[in-house]
Amino acid sequence: MDILLKYKLRSEDQWRSKRFSPYEYFDLEEGEAPEIDSVPHNMHAAEYLDFPGEEVEHTLLQLVDKDETELLEIKETFWNAGENRIIEVLRTSGNEVLHNELIIQTIKPNPANGEDVETIRFNREKHCNTLNFHSIDCI
């Protein structure tokens, strides 16, 4: 399996990249074989970097299975000092799209409760976004 993280910092014009072994990237149980849908150590690709979140502008995580037939791409764009993000998820096998999703996550101040996290998830089907999930949680 090939795991490549490309990222762009706000202060730089060029993208950087970092490779991971499956054992560095995934949180595997003893004896568990890594697969594209194994559980990662971190929720977001930027958490694998040694930079404060507000310095990261974009990430592009690419996972290719050992047979090079299945691809998982997760793109994230950050704003508001890294607090808000758009996440694009695309999983393909050959020419077939297995999963295509757009997630928007924003954090808003809430004077009564601290902060609200609003998450909106869209399935992308036939070049259109269809609302799949919406929530507002207090943190």
OpenMM code with the backbone's topology and positions (N, CA, C; nanometers):
from openmm import Vec3, app, unit

residues = "MET ASP ILE LEU LEU LYS TYR LYS LEU ARG SER GLU ASP GLN TRP ARG SER LYS ARG PHE SER PRO TYR GLU TYR PHE ASP LEU GLU GLU GLY GLU ALA PRO GLU ILE ASP SER VAL PRO HIS ASN MET HIS ALA ALA GLU TYR LEU ASP PHE PRO GLY GLU GLU VAL GLU HIS THR LEU LEU GLN LEU VAL ASP LYS ASP GLU THR GLU LEU LEU GLU ILE LYS GLU THR PHE TRP ASN ALA GLY GLU ASN ARG ILE ILE GLU VAL LEU ARG THR SER GLY ASN GLU VAL LEU HIS ASN GLU LEU ILE ILE GLN THR ILE LYS PRO ASN PRO ALA ASN GLY GLU ASP VAL GLU THR ILE ARG PHE ASN ARG GLU LYS HIS CYS ASN THR LEU ASN PHE HIS SER ILE ASP CYS ILE".split()
positions = [
    Vec3(0.0846, -0.1174, 0.0000),
    Vec3(0.0000, 0.0000, 0.0000),
    Vec3(0.0895, 0.1242, 0.0000),
    Vec3(0.0495, 0.2216, -0.0792),
    Vec3(0.1230, 0.3474, -0.0875),
    Vec3(0.0382, 0.4564, -0.0218),
    Vec3(0.0981, 0.5304, 0.0722),
    Vec3(0.0278, 0.6381, 0.1419),
    Vec3(0.1115, 0.7643, 0.1267),
    Vec3(0.0545, 0.8628, 0.0599),
    Vec3(0.1239, 0.9882, 0.0325),
    Vec3(0.0386, 1.1045, 0.0816),
    Vec3(0.1003, 1.1926, 0.1584),
    Vec3(0.0338, 1.3137, 0.2059),
    Vec3(0.1037, 1.4330, 0.1424),
    Vec3(0.0299, 1.5070, 0.0604),
    Vec3(0.0789, 1.6326, 0.0052),
    Vec3(0.0127, 1.7438, 0.0857),
    Vec3(0.0866, 1.8507, 0.1099),
    Vec3(0.0291, 1.9598, 0.1885),
    Vec3(0.0911, 2.0931, 0.1495),
    Vec3(0.0128, 2.1987, 0.1722),
    Vec3(0.0576, 2.3336, 0.1432),
    Vec3(0.0398, 2.4181, 0.2683),
    Vec3(0.1461, 2.4867, 0.3045),
    Vec3(0.1413, 2.5787, 0.4171),
    Vec3(0.1014, 2.7172, 0.3678),
    Vec3(0.0378, 2.7949, 0.4535),
    Vec3(-0.0052, 2.9301, 0.4159),
    Vec3(0.1125, 3.0182, 0.3749),
    Vec3(0.2254, 2.9985, 0.4375),
    Vec3(0.3409, 3.0859, 0.4165),
    Vec3(0.4248, 3.0483, 0.2944),
    Vec3(0.3876, 2.9427, 0.2227),
    Vec3(0.4684, 2.8946, 0.1101),
    Vec3(0.3841, 2.8782, -0.0151),
    Vec3(0.4479, 2.8954, -0.1294),
    Vec3(0.3793, 2.8765, -0.2575),
    Vec3(0.3820, 2.7311, -0.3038),
    Vec3(0.4862, 2.6592, -0.2646),
    Vec3(0.5050, 2.5215, -0.3109),
    Vec3(0.4392, 2.4215, -0.2158),
    Vec3(0.3967, 2.3091, -0.2725),
    Vec3(0.3447, 2.1986, -0.1939),
    Vec3(0.4613, 2.1136, -0.1450),
    Vec3(0.4437, 2.0524, -0.0309),
    Vec3(0.5390, 1.9553, 0.0231),
    Vec3(0.4719, 1.8184, 0.0225),
    Vec3(0.5509, 1.7135, 0.0460),
    Vec3(0.4912, 1.5801, 0.0537),
    Vec3(0.5635, 1.4963, 0.1577),
    Vec3(0.4908, 1.3971, 0.2069),
    Vec3(0.5419, 1.3073, 0.3101),
    Vec3(0.4783, 1.1697, 0.2864),
    Vec3(0.5590, 1.0653, 0.2868),
    Vec3(0.5095, 0.9279, 0.2705),
    Vec3(0.5006, 0.8599, 0.4064),
    Vec3(0.4073, 0.7658, 0.4158),
    Vec3(0.3874, 0.6889, 0.5385),
    Vec3(0.3812, 0.5411, 0.5055),
    Vec3(0.4302, 0.4599, 0.5962),
    Vec3(0.4031, 0.3167, 0.5856),
    Vec3(0.2633, 0.2950, 0.6442),
    Vec3(0.1989, 0.1859, 0.6079),
    Vec3(0.0670, 0.1579, 0.6662),
    Vec3(0.0719, 0.1523, 0.8195),
    Vec3(0.1835, 0.1115, 0.8756),
    Vec3(0.1942, 0.0974, 1.0212),
    Vec3(0.2124, 0.2334, 1.0890),
    Vec3(0.2654, 0.3308, 1.0161),
    Vec3(0.2743, 0.4673, 1.0686),
    Vec3(0.1391, 0.5375, 1.0605),
    Vec3(0.0644, 0.5092, 0.9556),
    Vec3(-0.0610, 0.5802, 0.9307),
    Vec3(-0.1812, 0.5180, 1.0020),
    Vec3(-0.1931, 0.3862, 0.9995),
    Vec3(-0.3110, 0.3187, 1.0554),
    Vec3(-0.2902, 0.2774, 1.2006),
    Vec3(-0.4002, 0.2715, 1.2729),
    Vec3(-0.4024, 0.2211, 1.4105),
    Vec3(-0.4467, 0.0747, 1.4039),
    Vec3(-0.3530, -0.0119, 1.3746),
    Vec3(-0.3841, -0.1529, 1.3500),
    Vec3(-0.3782, -0.2356, 1.4782),
    Vec3(-0.4678, -0.3303, 1.4871),
    Vec3(-0.4638, -0.4283, 1.5955),
    Vec3(-0.3491, -0.5256, 1.5665),
    Vec3(-0.3014, -0.5927, 1.6677),
    Vec3(-0.1944, -0.6899, 1.6476),
    Vec3(-0.2388, -0.7951, 1.5465),
    Vec3(-0.1572, -0.8154, 1.4436),
    Vec3(-0.1871, -0.9139, 1.3396),
    Vec3(-0.2825, -0.8657, 1.2318),
    Vec3(-0.3382, -0.7445, 1.2448),
    Vec3(-0.4320, -0.6924, 1.1454),
    Vec3(-0.3556, -0.6482, 1.0199),
    Vec3(-0.4043, -0.6891, 0.9050),
    Vec3(-0.3446, -0.6467, 0.7780),
    Vec3(-0.4024, -0.5115, 0.7382),
    Vec3(-0.3189, -0.4177, 0.6953),
    Vec3(-0.3697, -0.2852, 0.6569),
    Vec3(-0.4518, -0.2912, 0.5283),
    Vec3(-0.5635, -0.2191, 0.5291),
    Vec3(-0.6494, -0.2039, 0.4123),
    Vec3(-0.6840, -0.0564, 0.3993),
    Vec3(-0.7303, -0.0163, 0.2846),
    Vec3(-0.7616, 0.1251, 0.2626),
    Vec3(-0.8605, 0.1772, 0.3663),
    Vec3(-0.9545, 0.0951, 0.4108),
    Vec3(-1.0533, 0.1423, 0.5074),
    Vec3(-1.0181, 0.1071, 0.6521),
    Vec3(-0.8914, 0.0726, 0.6784),
    Vec3(-0.8477, 0.0529, 0.8173),
    Vec3(-0.8562, 0.1863, 0.8920),
    Vec3(-0.8616, 0.1809, 1.0229),
    Vec3(-0.8757, 0.3009, 1.1047),
    Vec3(-0.7413, 0.3727, 1.1161),
    Vec3(-0.7372, 0.5021, 1.0794),
    Vec3(-0.6109, 0.5761, 1.0921),
    Vec3(-0.5843, 0.6155, 1.2373),
    Vec3(-0.4575, 0.6471, 1.2674),
    Vec3(-0.4235, 0.6972, 1.4006),
    Vec3(-0.4930, 0.8300, 1.4276),
    Vec3(-0.4983, 0.9169, 1.3273),
    Vec3(-0.5559, 1.0508, 1.3422),
    Vec3(-0.6760, 1.0682, 1.2510),
    Vec3(-0.7654, 1.1575, 1.2922),
    Vec3(-0.8876, 1.1822, 1.2157),
    Vec3(-0.8588, 1.2587, 1.0859),
    Vec3(-0.7641, 1.3524, 1.0902),
    Vec3(-0.7378, 1.4392, 0.9750),
    Vec3(-0.5902, 1.4338, 0.9378),
    Vec3(-0.5625, 1.4464, 0.8085),
    Vec3(-0.4256, 1.4367, 0.7582),
    Vec3(-0.3338, 1.5418, 0.8199),
    Vec3(-0.3829, 1.6622, 0.8449),
    Vec3(-0.2997, 1.7690, 0.9018),
    Vec3(-0.2445, 1.7306, 1.0386),
    Vec3(-0.3109, 1.6387, 1.1067),
    Vec3(-0.2661, 1.5954, 1.2392),
    Vec3(-0.1393, 1.5099, 1.2319),
    Vec3(-0.1009, 1.4665, 1.1120),
    Vec3(0.0231, 1.3904, 1.0929),
    Vec3(0.1431, 1.4825, 1.0682),
    Vec3(0.1164, 1.6118, 1.0612),
    Vec3(0.2226, 1.7086, 1.0319),
    Vec3(0.2722, 1.7743, 1.1597),
    Vec3(0.3956, 1.8221, 1.1538),
    Vec3(0.4566, 1.8887, 1.2692),
    Vec3(0.4431, 2.0401, 1.2585),
    Vec3(0.3238, 2.0855, 1.2207),
    Vec3(0.2968, 2.2283, 1.2088),
    Vec3(0.1683, 2.2598, 1.2842),
    Vec3(0.1585, 2.3784, 1.3434),
    Vec3(0.0312, 2.4179, 1.4038),
    Vec3(-0.0788, 2.4215, 1.2975),
    Vec3(-0.1994, 2.3864, 1.3365),
    Vec3(-0.3113, 2.3789, 1.2426),
    Vec3(-0.3346, 2.5058, 1.1644),
    Vec3(-0.3099, 2.6204, 1.2258),
    Vec3(-0.3349, 2.7468, 1.1556),
    Vec3(-0.2348, 2.7719, 1.0425),
    Vec3(-0.1243, 2.6971, 1.0375),
    Vec3(-0.0258, 2.7126, 0.9308),
    Vec3(-0.0584, 2.6303, 0.8066),
    Vec3(-0.1447, 2.5296, 0.8199),
    Vec3(-0.1760, 2.4400, 0.7082),
    Vec3(-0.2958, 2.4953, 0.6310),
    Vec3(-0.2781, 2.5082, 0.4992),
    Vec3(-0.3852, 2.5612, 0.4143),
    Vec3(-0.4600, 2.4506, 0.3401),
    Vec3(-0.3854, 2.3514, 0.2885),
    Vec3(-0.4451, 2.2412, 0.2125),
    Vec3(-0.3722, 2.1114, 0.2442),
    Vec3(-0.4459, 2.0007, 0.2414),
    Vec3(-0.3847, 1.8680, 0.2442),
    Vec3(-0.4495, 1.7825, 0.1360),
    Vec3(-0.3719, 1.6914, 0.0828),
    Vec3(-0.4214, 1.5920, -0.0123),
    Vec3(-0.3596, 1.4593, 0.0283),
    Vec3(-0.4425, 1.3712, 0.0810),
    Vec3(-0.3982, 1.2389, 0.1243),
    Vec3(-0.4404, 1.1380, 0.0186),
    Vec3(-0.3447, 1.0568, -0.0278),
    Vec3(-0.3732, 0.9551, -0.1289),
    Vec3(-0.3294, 0.8193, -0.0772),
    Vec3(-0.4226, 0.7246, -0.0751),
    Vec3(-0.3938, 0.5865, -0.0368),
    Vec3(-0.4247, 0.4979, -0.1561),
    Vec3(-0.3257, 0.4180, -0.1959),
    Vec3(-0.3426, 0.3262, -0.3085),
    Vec3(-0.3188, 0.1853, -0.2547),
    Vec3(-0.4124, 0.0935, -0.2827),
    Vec3(-0.3974, -0.0426, -0.2309),
    Vec3(-0.2816, -0.1151, -0.2985),
    Vec3(-0.2452, -0.2287, -0.2420),
    Vec3(-0.1266, -0.3015, -0.2904),
    Vec3(-0.1403, -0.3477, -0.4347),
    Vec3(-0.2633, -0.3709, -0.4821),
    Vec3(-0.2850, -0.4122, -0.6208),
    Vec3(-0.2942, -0.2929, -0.7156),
    Vec3(-0.2909, -0.1719, -0.6602),
    Vec3(-0.3016, -0.0467, -0.7343),
    Vec3(-0.4318, -0.0374, -0.8131),
    Vec3(-0.5385, -0.0984, -0.7595),
    Vec3(-0.6686, -0.0900, -0.8252),
    Vec3(-0.7628, 0.0035, -0.7499),
    Vec3(-0.7424, 0.0191, -0.6203),
    Vec3(-0.8315, 0.1025, -0.5403),
    Vec3(-0.7556, 0.2246, -0.4899),
    Vec3(-0.8219, 0.3408, -0.4971),
    Vec3(-0.7631, 0.4675, -0.4576),
    Vec3(-0.8581, 0.5399, -0.3640),
    Vec3(-0.8040, 0.5940, -0.2547),
    Vec3(-0.8787, 0.6804, -0.1645),
    Vec3(-0.8062, 0.8137, -0.1605),
    Vec3(-0.8754, 0.9208, -0.1971),
    Vec3(-0.8209, 1.0557, -0.1907),
    Vec3(-0.9048, 1.1386, -0.0952),
    Vec3(-0.8367, 1.2068, -0.0037),
    Vec3(-0.9056, 1.2957, 0.0896),
    Vec3(-0.8369, 1.4310, 0.0811),
    Vec3(-0.9107, 1.5305, 0.0334),
    Vec3(-0.8587, 1.6666, 0.0209),
    Vec3(-0.9228, 1.7522, 0.1300),
    Vec3(-0.8399, 1.8351, 0.1956),
    Vec3(-0.8928, 1.9277, 0.2956),
    Vec3(-0.8407, 2.0674, 0.2679),
    Vec3(-0.9287, 2.1646, 0.2800),
    Vec3(-0.8955, 2.3058, 0.2696),
    Vec3(-0.9369, 2.3713, 0.4005),
    Vec3(-0.8458, 2.4495, 0.4583),
    Vec3(-0.8683, 2.5094, 0.5903),
    Vec3(-0.8748, 2.6615, 0.5810),
    Vec3(-0.9557, 2.7212, 0.6671),
    Vec3(-0.9565, 2.8656, 0.6844),
    Vec3(-0.9931, 2.8956, 0.8287),
    Vec3(-0.9985, 3.0233, 0.8650),
    Vec3(-1.0253, 3.0649, 1.0025),
    Vec3(-0.9233, 3.0025, 1.0984),
    Vec3(-0.7947, 3.0266, 1.0680),
    Vec3(-0.6823, 2.9764, 1.1494),
    Vec3(-0.6869, 2.8245, 1.1669),
    Vec3(-0.7347, 2.7547, 1.0646),
    Vec3(-0.7379, 2.6090, 1.0686),
    Vec3(-0.8581, 2.5503, 1.1391),
    Vec3(-0.9480, 2.6349, 1.1889),
    Vec3(-1.0649, 2.5862, 1.2625),
    Vec3(-1.1741, 2.5313, 1.1715),
    Vec3(-1.1857, 2.5857, 1.0509),
    Vec3(-1.2911, 2.5446, 0.9589),
    Vec3(-1.2300, 2.4713, 0.8414),
    Vec3(-1.3076, 2.3812, 0.7820),
    Vec3(-1.2525, 2.2991, 0.6752),
    Vec3(-1.3606, 2.2529, 0.5779),
    Vec3(-1.3155, 2.2293, 0.4549),
    Vec3(-1.3936, 2.1577, 0.3546),
    Vec3(-1.3160, 2.0288, 0.3275),
    Vec3(-1.3857, 1.9177, 0.3309),
    Vec3(-1.3232, 1.7874, 0.3094),
    Vec3(-1.3896, 1.7231, 0.1876),
    Vec3(-1.3073, 1.6800, 0.0930),
    Vec3(-1.3566, 1.6087, -0.0241),
    Vec3(-1.3022, 1.4666, -0.0186),
    Vec3(-1.3908, 1.3693, -0.0247),
    Vec3(-1.3515, 1.2278, -0.0172),
    Vec3(-1.3917, 1.1605, -0.1478),
    Vec3(-1.2945, 1.0935, -0.2109),
    Vec3(-1.3212, 1.0197, -0.3332),
    Vec3(-1.2532, 0.8839, -0.3223),
    Vec3(-1.3332, 0.7797, -0.3356),
    Vec3(-1.2795, 0.6428, -0.3340),
    Vec3(-1.3214, 0.5756, -0.4630),
    Vec3(-1.2220, 0.5243, -0.5357),
    Vec3(-1.2486, 0.4616, -0.6643),
    Vec3(-1.1835, 0.3245, -0.6707),
    Vec3(-1.2378, 0.2415, -0.7573),
    Vec3(-1.1789, 0.1123, -0.7908),
    Vec3(-1.1818, 0.1042, -0.9425),
    Vec3(-1.0630, 0.1140, -1.0034),
    Vec3(-1.0592, 0.1238, -1.1489),
    Vec3(-1.1298, 0.2516, -1.1910),
    Vec3(-1.2272, 0.2393, -1.2803),
    Vec3(-1.3051, 0.3553, -1.3246),
    Vec3(-1.4340, 0.3734, -1.2459),
    Vec3(-1.4595, 0.2868, -1.1494),
    Vec3(-1.5844, 0.2915, -1.0726),
    Vec3(-1.5673, 0.3782, -0.9479),
    Vec3(-1.6607, 0.4719, -0.9278),
    Vec3(-1.6616, 0.5550, -0.8072),
    Vec3(-1.7361, 0.4789, -0.6983),
    Vec3(-1.6654, 0.4479, -0.5898),
    Vec3(-1.7259, 0.3753, -0.4777),
    Vec3(-1.7867, 0.4705, -0.3760),
    Vec3(-1.7248, 0.5871, -0.3591),
    Vec3(-1.7728, 0.6844, -0.2597),
    Vec3(-1.7232, 0.8221, -0.3011),
    Vec3(-1.8118, 0.9203, -0.2955),
    Vec3(-1.7767, 1.0575, -0.3283),
    Vec3(-1.8567, 1.1478, -0.2358),
    Vec3(-1.7865, 1.2227, -0.1514),
    Vec3(-1.8539, 1.2987, -0.0463),
    Vec3(-1.7855, 1.4337, -0.0279),
    Vec3(-1.8642, 1.5338, 0.0085),
    Vec3(-1.8155, 1.6666, 0.0415),
    Vec3(-1.8636, 1.6985, 0.1824),
    Vec3(-1.7712, 1.7410, 0.2694),
    Vec3(-1.8048, 1.7716, 0.4086),
    Vec3(-1.7588, 1.9142, 0.4374),
    Vec3(-1.8456, 1.9934, 0.4955),
    Vec3(-1.8113, 2.1296, 0.5369),
    Vec3(-1.8257, 2.1352, 0.6882),
    Vec3(-1.7202, 2.1807, 0.7545),
    Vec3(-1.7221, 2.1870, 0.9007),
    Vec3(-1.6772, 2.3271, 0.9433),
    Vec3(-1.7621, 2.3944, 1.0188),
    Vec3(-1.7305, 2.5285, 1.0675),
    Vec3(-1.7483, 2.5342, 1.2182),
    Vec3(-1.6661, 2.6173, 1.2805),
    Vec3(-1.6761, 2.6401, 1.4246),
    Vec3(-1.7188, 2.7849, 1.4447),
    Vec3(-1.8250, 2.8028, 1.5230),
    Vec3(-1.8790, 2.9361, 1.5468),
    Vec3(-1.8817, 2.9621, 1.6971),
    Vec3(-1.8455, 3.0837, 1.7394),
    Vec3(-1.8554, 3.1161, 1.8818),
    Vec3(-2.0006, 3.1099, 1.9277),
    Vec3(-2.0216, 3.0592, 2.0474),
    Vec3(-2.1544, 3.0550, 2.1084),
    Vec3(-2.1388, 3.1120, 2.2491),
    Vec3(-2.1805, 3.2366, 2.2713),
    Vec3(-2.1575, 3.3002, 2.4018),
    Vec3(-2.2115, 3.2202, 2.5203),
    Vec3(-2.3169, 3.1438, 2.5006),
    Vec3(-2.3762, 3.0679, 2.6101),
    Vec3(-2.3028, 2.9371, 2.6380),
    Vec3(-2.2481, 2.8747, 2.5337),
    Vec3(-2.1938, 2.7393, 2.5486),
    Vec3(-2.0488, 2.7227, 2.5053),
    Vec3(-1.9806, 2.8251, 2.4638),
    Vec3(-1.8428, 2.8103, 2.4167),
    Vec3(-1.8354, 2.8195, 2.2660),
    Vec3(-1.8420, 2.7040, 2.1979),
    Vec3(-1.8370, 2.7016, 2.0521),
    Vec3(-1.9328, 2.5968, 1.9975),
    Vec3(-1.9883, 2.6272, 1.8816),
    Vec3(-2.0716, 2.5323, 1.8089),
    Vec3(-1.9934, 2.4820, 1.6883),
    Vec3(-1.9988, 2.3517, 1.6651),
    Vec3(-1.9381, 2.2917, 1.5462),
    Vec3(-2.0527, 2.2502, 1.4542),
    Vec3(-2.0579, 2.3114, 1.3366),
    Vec3(-2.1599, 2.2762, 1.2388),
    Vec3(-2.0965, 2.1878, 1.1326),
    Vec3(-2.1565, 2.0724, 1.1093),
    Vec3(-2.1079, 1.9780, 1.0095),
    Vec3(-2.2183, 1.9515, 0.9082),
    Vec3(-2.1844, 1.9668, 0.7806),
    Vec3(-2.2787, 1.9389, 0.6719),
    Vec3(-2.2097, 1.8413, 0.5781),
    Vec3(-2.2763, 1.7290, 0.5511),
    Vec3(-2.2198, 1.6265, 0.4629),
    Vec3(-2.3097, 1.6112, 0.3406),
    Vec3(-2.2448, 1.6080, 0.2245),
    Vec3(-2.3154, 1.5887, 0.0979),
    Vec3(-2.2600, 1.4661, 0.0281),
    Vec3(-2.3465, 1.3834, -0.0262),
    Vec3(-2.3049, 1.2784, -0.1194),
    Vec3(-2.2985, 1.3432, -0.2564),
    Vec3(-2.1951, 1.3107, -0.3326),
    Vec3(-2.1845, 1.3619, -0.4688),
    Vec3(-2.2241, 1.2505, -0.5638),
    Vec3(-2.3341, 1.2716, -0.6320),
    Vec3(-2.3853, 1.1727, -0.7252),
    Vec3(-2.4268, 1.2425, -0.8536),
    Vec3(-2.3844, 1.1901, -0.9648),
    Vec3(-2.4215, 1.2444, -1.0957),
    Vec3(-2.3930, 1.3945, -1.1020),
    Vec3(-2.2755, 1.4359, -1.0535),
    Vec3(-2.2284, 1.5744, -1.0587),
    Vec3(-2.3109, 1.6695, -0.9740),
    Vec3(-2.3905, 1.6164, -0.8803),
    Vec3(-2.4714, 1.7008, -0.7917),
    Vec3(-2.4433, 1.6638, -0.6463),
    Vec3(-2.4618, 1.7596, -0.5569),
    Vec3(-2.4473, 1.7344, -0.4136),
    Vec3(-2.5851, 1.7128, -0.3537),
    Vec3(-2.5994, 1.6043, -0.2778),
    Vec3(-2.7245, 1.5719, -0.2103),
    Vec3(-2.6982, 1.5703, -0.0608),
    Vec3(-2.7737, 1.6486, 0.0138),
    Vec3(-2.7543, 1.6558, 0.1581),
    Vec3(-2.7716, 1.5184, 0.2209),
    Vec3(-2.6729, 1.4785, 0.3011),
    Vec3(-2.6730, 1.3485, 0.3671),
    Vec3(-2.6868, 1.3642, 0.5185),
    Vec3(-2.6277, 1.4718, 0.5746),
    Vec3(-2.6219, 1.4849, 0.7205),
    Vec3(-2.5978, 1.6307, 0.7552),
    Vec3(-2.6614, 1.6774, 0.8629),
    Vec3(-2.6380, 1.8123, 0.9139),
    Vec3(-2.6487, 1.8075, 1.0647),
    Vec3(-2.5508, 1.8678, 1.1332),
    Vec3(-2.5569, 1.8729, 1.2789),
    Vec3(-2.4897, 1.9991, 1.3300),
    Vec3(-2.5301, 2.0414, 1.4483),
    Vec3(-2.4640, 2.1487, 1.5222),
    Vec3(-2.4419, 2.0944, 1.6618),
    Vec3(-2.3158, 2.0869, 1.7008),
    Vec3(-2.2785, 2.0335, 1.8312),
    Vec3(-2.2050, 2.1401, 1.9109),
    Vec3(-2.2276, 2.1433, 2.0415),
    Vec3(-2.1558, 2.2333, 2.1303),
    Vec3(-2.0275, 2.1653, 2.1792),
    Vec3(-1.9181, 2.2428, 2.1799),
    Vec3(-1.7942, 2.1898, 2.2359),
    Vec3(-1.7409, 2.2849, 2.3421),
] * unit.nanometer
topology = app.Topology()
chain = topology.addChain("A")
for resn in residues:
    res = topology.addResidue(resn, chain)
    for name in ("N", "CA", "C"):
        topology.addAtom(name, app.Element.getBySymbol(name[0]), res)
